[in-house]
């Protein structure tokens, strides 16, 4: 938040002890980096200190990593710092901290990087001594993995992954940093180290790293496995340790198994790549088809309660494919979409695609959806009593779900239910639209009936649908979170004839 007394942003999310103002008092005044106004120290590591600075030419805040004075005369460490800058500068990815410049100075050298405000992953772990919520832990791991995959694709392994080397920005996005020990793949790991010693942080080092064996991507797989264990359980896996699901019962078995495989002592027994680890970590257990059968049987036997609370029977029509005929060049209202044999996939911006122009008064919609990445909502746009509304999952980055904008109130008013999506995990959604209520079932479990009788429905302004938007009765959407929609179907439902 801006400080009314100063045109410069205050430091937030930084612990007072992290600033080390006393221990480094006056030191910043001796630091000179061309084009940078050094403001205050914000951290120190084994190779040097990090300062908050301002790049004068662009008037922006930057982080400046300066080599420790006692190492400045050692060409080995100067080479390491320069190599770190070059490695990070070519790794352009939203989950990697960007490097703007490298300078040799009179006293040594400095790296100028983007300033990430929000603290480190270590600080976040300290706030959750028993582990983060499972969905949040998996989201953060996915983002760290994306940064590491980009590094590996460029031929670079990190070799020093740990929570201190992951920054969490103001939006909650994980950003990998500190490639000071990074090496090109297959290059001897003893380069730039003291003879006969290993480099890294002990708790996160793979066994072969201690032996000075040839480095490959499985070093980072092991370190990410340690971090995964910490994020899920709050504990560091040392010596003999239990599988994560035995420490914390709500951790899915396949997640626990993937973490344990990443922590295997022998490289050959681990995942060969970060991508393989993530695929196993986010694997979707095979789902039984029984929830759909149960729902269908209940509807056909009239066991569900209708809009006025009276028990009566309904007659459902045949399911109709709502996505197969979608024409990308004509039906897309916002964003980028792909239609691959009826499977619709949205892009990374705000995306809306129309499925149907008209629907009966009472109908059901069912679909399977998988949010591929991102942290925002997916939506089913539907018409009820002549008005358009949205049924959203994981809205506002808070796991909120339900029918948005009933009588002018959105889900933050507290009438919805919680259902945080897990990226790359498929979910089944059933929405039953009736003249006076909308019923929602997720993954075969009935969640909530939203009463809409005599209440106006609307679409939240965040979706930015203008007055000139073409009329529609059914549509899909994703908010800056690429999503795959499969088997989108609808059917008409009518009261049984007496």
N, C-alpha and C positions, 0 to 999 in steps of 0.2 A: 504494500500500500504506500502511495507517495506520502512523504513527510511535508506537511504544510509549511514547515520552516525552512525547507531546503529543496532546491530543484532536483536533487539527486535522491534516488531510491535508498531507503534504509535497508540494512542487512537484516533479512528475516530468515528464520529457520536455521540459524547458526548458533550453536551453544556458546555461551561466554567463554568456557574453557577452551573451545576450539579456536577462538580468536588469539589466544595466548598473548594478549596485549602486553602483559607485564614482561613475559620472558623475551619478547621481541621488540620491546619498546625502543623507539628511536631507530630501529634497524632499517625500517622502510625508507627513512630519509637518505640512507647511504646507497640505495638501489637506484640505478639510472638505466633506463631502457628507452631507446630512441622512440619518440612519438607517443610514449605512454606516461601518464601521470599516476604514479604509485600512490594508493590511498591508504590501505590498511592490510595487515597480514590476516589471512584466513585459514592457514594450516601449515603444517610442517611434516615432511616425510624423511626417509633415510637419505635421500639425495639432495634435499634442499627445502626451500620454503615456497609457499604459494601466496600471492598477494592479490587483492582486489585492485584493479587499476582502471583507468579511463583512456581509451584510444582517442587521442585528440583529433585526428583527422576525420573520424566518423562520429565522434561524440557518443561512444558506446562503452558500456562496462565490459571489462575483460578480466580473465584470470591470468596471472603471470607467474609461471613456475621458474624459479631462479635456482641455479645450482649452488649447493652449500659452499661457503667460502673455503672450507678446508679441503674441498675436492676440486676447486676451480683450477688448480695448477696441474691436475692429473689429466693428461690427454685422453686416457681411457674413458673417464667419466664424461668429459666433454663430447667425446664421440657418441657415447650412449645417449646423452641428452639430445644431440642433433639427430641421431637416428630415430629416437622416439618422435621428434617433431615431424620428420619426413614420413614416418609410418602413419601417424595420425592424420597428417595433411592429405594423404591420398585415400583415406578411408572416409568417404562421404556417405553417411547413413544417419537416419533420424535417431538411432539408438547408440551413436558414438559421438562423444564430445568433439567438436570441430576445432582445428588448429588454424590460427590466422597468420602466425609469423614465428620465425626463429631468428634470434640475434646472438652473435658473439659480442660480449661486452668486455670492458677493461678488466672486470673482476671475474669473468667466466662466461656464462651463457644464460639465455632465458627463452622460454617458450611462451608465446602469447596465444591463449585459448579463449573460446567463448566462456562466459561466466554463467554457470548453472546455479540458480538460486533455489534452494529447497533442502539441502543437506544430503548426506550419503545414505546408502542402504543400511549401513551399520547403525546409524541413528534410528532408522525405522525399525530395525530388529530390536533395538533396546526398548522401544515402546511396546513391543509384543513379545514378552519373555517366553510365552508358550507357543509361539508361532503365529504367523499371519493367518487371516481367513484363507481357506484353501484356494478359493477362486482368485483372490488377490495375489497369493503366492505364485500361482500358475501363470497369471497375467504378467507379473514382473519377470519370471523366469523366461517366458516367451520373448519378452522384449530384450533381455540380456542376450538370449540365444540369437536373436536376429542380428544384434550388433556383432557377436562373435562369428556368426556365419558369414557376414560381410567381410570381416577381417580374414577368415580362412579362405574365402573365395579370392581374395587378393593375395593369397600366399603368405599370410602372417598369422602366427599364433601368439597369444597374449603372454602366457607363462606366469602371470601373477594375478589371476582373477581372485577377488575376495570382495566382501561387501564394502570395504573402504574405497574400492576402485569402481564403484557404481554410484552415480549421482542420480537423485530423483528430482526432476524439475518441478516447476510450479503446477504443471498439469498432471503430475503423478507418473510421468514417463521415465523409464529407466534409461540411463545413458552411461555407456562403458567409457572409462578413461584410463589414464596412466599406463601407456604402453612402453614404459621404460625398460622392461625386460623382454619385450617382444623380439622375435626372431623370424626370419624367413623360414618357411617349412623346409624340413630336411637339412637345415644348417646345423652344424655341431653346436650342442647346447652349452659347451664350455666357452664359447666365444664371449669376450667381454666379461668374463668372470675370473676370479682369482684361481690359480691352478689348484685342482683337486677339491673345489668347493661347489656347492649347489646354490642356485639362486631361486628366490621366491619366498613365500610365506608358509611356514611349516605346516599349519593345519590344512592348507589347500594344495599342497604339493603332492603330486602322484609319486608312488614309490620309485619309479624309474628316474624321476627328476633328481632324487638324492644320489642315484648312481651315476649321474652325468650321462645317461643314455641319450640316443638320438631323439630329438624332440619332434613330436607330431601333434596333430589336432587332439589326440586322446588325453594330452595333458590338460587342455582346457575342458574337456568332457569331465574329467575327474574333479577339477576345481568347481565346475558348475554343479556337479553332483553334491559336493560338500555344501555349497550355498543352498541348493534345493532342500537338503536335509535341515539346514538351519531355518530356512524360511517356513518350512512346514511344521517343525517341531520346537523351534527355539533352542535346540541343542546342537553342539558341534560333534560330529561323529569321530570319536577318538577311541583307539583300541578296539575292544569288543563292544558293539552297540546293536540295539534292536532295530528292526525294520521300522520305517516311519509309522506305518499303520498300527504297530503294536505300542508305539508311544502315544499316538493320538488316534482314537478310533474312527473319527470321521474322514480320515484320509483314505481315498479309494485304493483298493488293492493293486490295481494296475499302475497307479502313480507310485506307490511304495516300491513295487518291483522294479520300475524303471530307475528310480533313484539308487536302489541297491546295485543294480547292474552297472550304473555309471561309476560306482565306488569300488568296483572290483580291483584288487591289487595288480593283476596282470593286465597289461594293455590289450592283449588279444581277446580278453573276456569282456571288455567294455564295448560300448557303442563305438563304431568307427568314426562317427561324425556327430556334431552338435545336432544336425537335422534328424539323425536317427534317434537320438536321445529325446528330442522334442516330440517326435512322432509317437514314441512309446509312452511318453509322459502324458500326452493328451489323447491317447487311444480311447475310442468310444467302445465300452463293453457292448456285446451283442444284446440287442433289446428283443424281448419277446413281443409278438404281435398281439398278445392277449388284451392289452389295454384298449386297442381299437375294436376288438371283437366284443369286449364287455360293453363299451360305450354304444356300439351299434345295437347290441341285444337290448340294452336298457331303453334305447330310444324306440325300438320296434315294439317293445312290450308296454310302453307308456309309463315306465317307472320314474321318469324324470318329472320334476315339478314345473308347471307352466307359469306364464308371466303373472297371473293373478294369484298364484299360490294354490290353485285347485289342481287336483290330480285328474288328468285326462290323457287321452292317447293322441299321438301324432302319426301322420303318414309321411314318410320321407321318400323323396324321389331318388333317381339314380345319381351317383357322383359324376360330376362333369369336370374335365380337365380345364383349369382356368389359365394355365400358362403356355400350353403347347402352341397356341396360335398367336402369341404375343409378337407384334412386329416392332422390332427395336427402332426402326427409322420413323415410326409413327406414334407408338404408344408411350415412349419415354417422356415423362414430364420434367424430370430433372436428373442430372448426373449421367454417368456411363454405365451401360448394362450389356451383358452378354446373354444370349439365349442359345443353349446347346441342347437340342432335343428336348425342349420343355423345362430344362433346369436353368433358372435365371440367377445370374450372379451380378451383384452391384459393385460399383467402384468405391473409391476412397472419399468422395465428397458426399454432399446430401443427394440421395438418389431416390427417385419415385418412378414407378412404372405402372401404367394402367392395365388392368386385366379384363374388366367387364364394364360395359356402359349401363346395363340395367340388371336388376335382381328383384326377385319377388319380395313380398313384405316379410316373410319368415324364411330363413335359410341357415344352413350350416357351412362353415369354411374349415377345412383342415389342411395342414401342410407340415412339412419337415423343413427346418431351417438350421443353418450352421453359420454362426458369425466367425469369419476367418481371421480377422484381426480388428484392432481398435477397441474402444471401451464405451461406445455409445449405443443407442437403442436401435432395435429393429422394429418395424411397424407393419400392421395390417390396416390399411385404410378401408373402411366399409360404410355403407349407407344404411341408416335406420330411420324410419318414419320421415323420409325425405331430406335428412341431414347427414352430412359426412362427419365421420369421427375416426379416431385411431385407437387400435389396441396395441400398446407398446410393451416390449420386454426390455428390462435393464435401462430404464430412462434416467436421465440426469446423472449418469455415472454412479448411481446409488442403488442399483438393483431394483428400482421401483418398476412395477408392472401393473397393467390394467387398462381400462378405457380412459383415455385422456379427455379433459375439457367437458365435464358434465356440469351443466348449469354454471359455466364460467370458472370452474375450479379444475386445477390439474392434479396430477398424482401426488405432488408434494403436500397436498392438503390432508393426505393420510388415509384416503378411502380405498387405496389399491392393495396389492399384496407384493411381497418381495420375491423376486426371481432373478438373481444375477446370472447372466449367461457366462458360460465357460467357452472361450475361444476354441475353435476346431472341434467342439463337441456338438453333435446333432441333437436337436430338441423337436418334439412333436407338439403342435399347437392345434387345438380345436376351439373355434369360436362359434357359438350358437346365437344368432341374432333373431330376436322376437320383437313384436311391436312395443313391448313395455320393459324389456330387460335384455341384457347381453350376458351369456354365461361363458366362462373361460375355463378350459382344461389344458394343463401342460403335462406332457409325458405321462398321460393316462391318469393324472390326479386332478380331480375337480378343485379349482382354486377359488372362484368367487362368482357370484351373480351380481351384476351392476344394474341397479334399477334406473331406467331411463324414462319412465312414464311421465309425461307432461314436463320433462326437463330438456332444455335445448342442448344439443351436442355440437361440438366444434373441433377444429384441428388446431393444435398449438401453433403459435406464430413462428416457432423455431423452424418449422418445415417450409416456411416461406412460399406457400401456395397463394398466388395472386388471384384477383377477381376474374381474370381472363383465362384461368385454367379450364381446360376442357372438362365437361361434365363426366363424372365417373361414378360407378357404384362399388367397385372393388379394385384395390391397388396394393402394391407392396412398397416398402421403403426401408432404407437404412441410413442412419445419421453418421456420416464420416467413419463408417465401420463396414468394410467390404463383407458381404454376406451372400451365402448360397441358399437359394430357395428351391426345394424339391417337392414334387408331388403336390402342387397347389390345386385343390379341388373344392367344388362347392356343390350343394344340392338344395333343392327346394323342400320345404317342410310345411305341411298343411294339417289343420285339425282333422281328425277322423270324422267321417260322415256318420251321424247317429243312426 
